[in-house]
Amino acid sequence: MTTLTAPAVETRRPGTGPSAARLTGVELRKLADTRAGRWLLITIGLVAAGIVTVQVFVLKDAEQTFTAFFTPSLFPVGLLLPVLGILSVTGEWSQRTALTTFALVPRRHRVVAAKLAAVVLAALASVLVSLAVAAVGTLAARATGGAGTWTFDWHLLPYAAVFQVANVLMGVGFGLLLLNTPLAIVTYLLLPTVWSILSAMIEALHGPARWLDTSITMQPLLGADVTAGQWGRLAVSLLVWLVLPLVAGLVRTLRREVS
């Protein structure tokens, strides 16, 4: 007599779900799954490479150093990374996948945490891209008769990481707060620009701008050293433009009805 054994059925304890690492991996894939996200990532790489290519032909031979190629590539990348952060959180609502996502992972804060981890990893990867294109630029400079020296102040590396992570998290904050892609992008780009223009035109705003204008407070991160006072002003500006939108947006995302 033959006894048949039923196949074991995988069971999941109530309250368990995908691990944080798996959720982060899913969110990383989502960054490139959509056409907008994919082309944005491609554009970030092309812009960084384009800046270095122009420098090979524009910079004087003696100025063609690894640091000279690395630092300018951070600016355009830092401008585009917040858009990637916005897309990562608003895409759930604009593409109507929020219902599926939050049904599979009911604890929304875990999804948001995974999105934050994914964009932070993307920001750190962008620094590696800048390093790579700077290395290629240095080699190209040496091949074309420029100085092509490998001098590099390693203090720039953690500063560049802070610069890019702060930029992408500001985008996430605006995305969580507004939950609408066009509105979040326009608001993120418009508000700081208007503030910078007003603070430059109105003398009474010159003082507050030193503490609240991120274009000023984040500038020292691209230099060789950052003083304690500069770190303090950077912290105040990020409190206004990063922490407050991020906290308010998290509260809104956790409470919003999914339909």
QUIDA-V680629 format. One record per residue. N is the residue number from 1. RES is the residue in three letters. OMEGA is omega in whole degrees, -180 to 180 (NA if undefined). Layout:
N;RES;OMEGA + N;RES;OMEGA
This chain:
1;MET;-178 + 2;THR;179 + 3;THR;179 + 4;LEU;179 + 5;THR;-180 + 6;ALA;180 + 7;PRO;-180 + 8;ALA;179 + 9;VAL;180 + 10;GLU;178 + 11;THR;180 + 12;ARG;-180 + 13;ARG;178 + 14;PRO;177 + 15;GLY;178 + 16;THR;-180 + 17;GLY;179 + 18;PRO;179 + 19;SER;179 + 20;ALA;-180 + 21;ALA;-180 + 22;ARG;178 + 23;LEU;179 + 24;THR;177 + 25;GLY;177 + 26;VAL;-179 + 27;GLU;175 + 28;LEU;178 + 29;ARG;-180 + 30;LYS;-179 + 31;LEU;-178 + 32;ALA;-178 + 33;ASP;-178 + 34;THR;180 + 35;ARG;-179 + 36;ALA;-180 + 37;GLY;-179 + 38;ARG;-179 + 39;TRP;177 + 40;LEU;178 + 41;LEU;178 + 42;ILE;-180 + 43;THR;179 + 44;ILE;178 + 45;GLY;-179 + 46;LEU;180 + 47;VAL;178 + 48;ALA;179 + 49;ALA;-180 + 50;GLY;179 + 51;ILE;-179 + 52;VAL;179 + 53;THR;178 + 54;VAL;-179 + 55;GLN;179 + 56;VAL;-178 + 57;PHE;-174 + 58;VAL;-176 + 59;LEU;173 + 60;LYS;-176 + 61;ASP;-177 + 62;ALA;-177 + 63;GLU;-177 + 64;GLN;180 + 65;THR;180 + 66;PHE;180 + 67;THR;-180 + 68;ALA;177 + 69;PHE;-174 + 70;PHE;-171 + 71;THR;-179 + 72;PRO;-179 + 73;SER;-179 + 74;LEU;-175 + 75;PHE;-178 + 76;PRO;178 + 77;VAL;178 + 78;GLY;177 + 79;LEU;-177 + 80;LEU;-178 + 81;LEU;178 + 82;PRO;177 + 83;VAL;176 + 84;LEU;177 + 85;GLY;178 + 86;ILE;-179 + 87;LEU;-177 + 88;SER;-178 + 89;VAL;-179 + 90;THR;-179 + 91;GLY;179 + 92;GLU;-176 + 93;TRP;-179 + 94;SER;179 + 95;GLN;176 + 96;ARG;176 + 97;THR;-177 + 98;ALA;-179 + 99;LEU;179 + 100;THR;-177 + 101;THR;-176 + 102;PHE;172 + 103;ALA;179 + 104;LEU;179 + 105;VAL;-174 + 106;PRO;179 + 107;ARG;-171 + 108;ARG;-178 + 109;HIS;178 + 110;ARG;178 + 111;VAL;180 + 112;VAL;178 + 113;ALA;178 + 114;ALA;177 + 115;LYS;179 + 116;LEU;179 + 117;ALA;-178 + 118;ALA;-178 + 119;VAL;176 + 120;VAL;177 + 121;LEU;178 + 122;ALA;178 + 123;ALA;178 + 124;LEU;177 + 125;ALA;179 + 126;SER;176 + 127;VAL;177 + 128;LEU;177 + 129;VAL;178 + 130;SER;176 + 131;LEU;-178 + 132;ALA;-179 + 133;VAL;176 + 134;ALA;178 + 135;ALA;178 + 136;VAL;178 + 137;GLY;179 + 138;THR;178 + 139;LEU;179 + 140;ALA;179 + 141;ALA;179 + 142;ARG;-178 + 143;ALA;-178 + 144;THR;176 + 145;GLY;178 + 146;GLY;-179 + 147;ALA;177 + 148;GLY;-179 + 149;THR;-175 + 150;TRP;180 + 151;THR;-177 + 152;PHE;176 + 153;ASP;-174 + 154;TRP;173 + 155;HIS;-179 + 156;LEU;-174 + 157;LEU;177 + 158;PRO;178 + 159;TYR;179 + 160;ALA;178 + 161;ALA;178 + 162;VAL;-179 + 163;PHE;-176 + 164;GLN;178 + 165;VAL;178 + 166;ALA;180 + 167;ASN;-176 + 168;VAL;179 + 169;LEU;174 + 170;MET;176 + 171;GLY;178 + 172;VAL;180 + 173;GLY;179 + 174;PHE;179 + 175;GLY;178 + 176;LEU;-177 + 177;LEU;-174 + 178;LEU;177 + 179;LEU;178 + 180;ASN;-171 + 181;THR;-178 + 182;PRO;-178 + 183;LEU;-179 + 184;ALA;-179 + 185;ILE;-179 + 186;VAL;-179 + 187;THR;-180 + 188;TYR;-178 + 189;LEU;-173 + 190;LEU;-174 + 191;LEU;179 + 192;PRO;180 + 193;THR;178 + 194;VAL;179 + 195;TRP;179 + 196;SER;180 + 197;ILE;-179 + 198;LEU;-179 + 199;SER;177 + 200;ALA;-177 + 201;MET;-174 + 202;ILE;-175 + 203;GLU;-178 + 204;ALA;-179 + 205;LEU;-179 + 206;HIS;-179 + 207;GLY;178 + 208;PRO;-179 + 209;ALA;179 + 210;ARG;-180 + 211;TRP;-171 + 212;LEU;-179 + 213;ASP;-176 + 214;THR;177 + 215;SER;177 + 216;ILE;-174 + 217;THR;-180 + 218;MET;-179 + 219;GLN;-180 + 220;PRO;-180 + 221;LEU;-180 + 222;LEU;176 + 223;GLY;-176 + 224;ALA;-176 + 225;ASP;178 + 226;VAL;-178 + 227;THR;180 + 228;ALA;179 + 229;GLY;178 + 230;GLN;175 + 231;TRP;180 + 232;GLY;179 + 233;ARG;177 + 234;LEU;-180 + 235;ALA;180 + 236;VAL;-179 + 237;SER;179 + 238;LEU;175 + 239;LEU;-178 + 240;VAL;-171 + 241;TRP;-178 + 242;LEU;-172 + 243;VAL;-177 + 244;LEU;176 + 245;PRO;-178 + 246;LEU;-180 + 247;VAL;179 + 248;ALA;179 + 249;GLY;177 + 250;LEU;179 + 251;VAL;-179 + 252;ARG;-179 + 253;THR;-179 + 254;LEU;-176 + 255;ARG;-174 + 256;ARG;176 + 257;GLU;178 + 258;VAL;-179 + 259;SER;NA
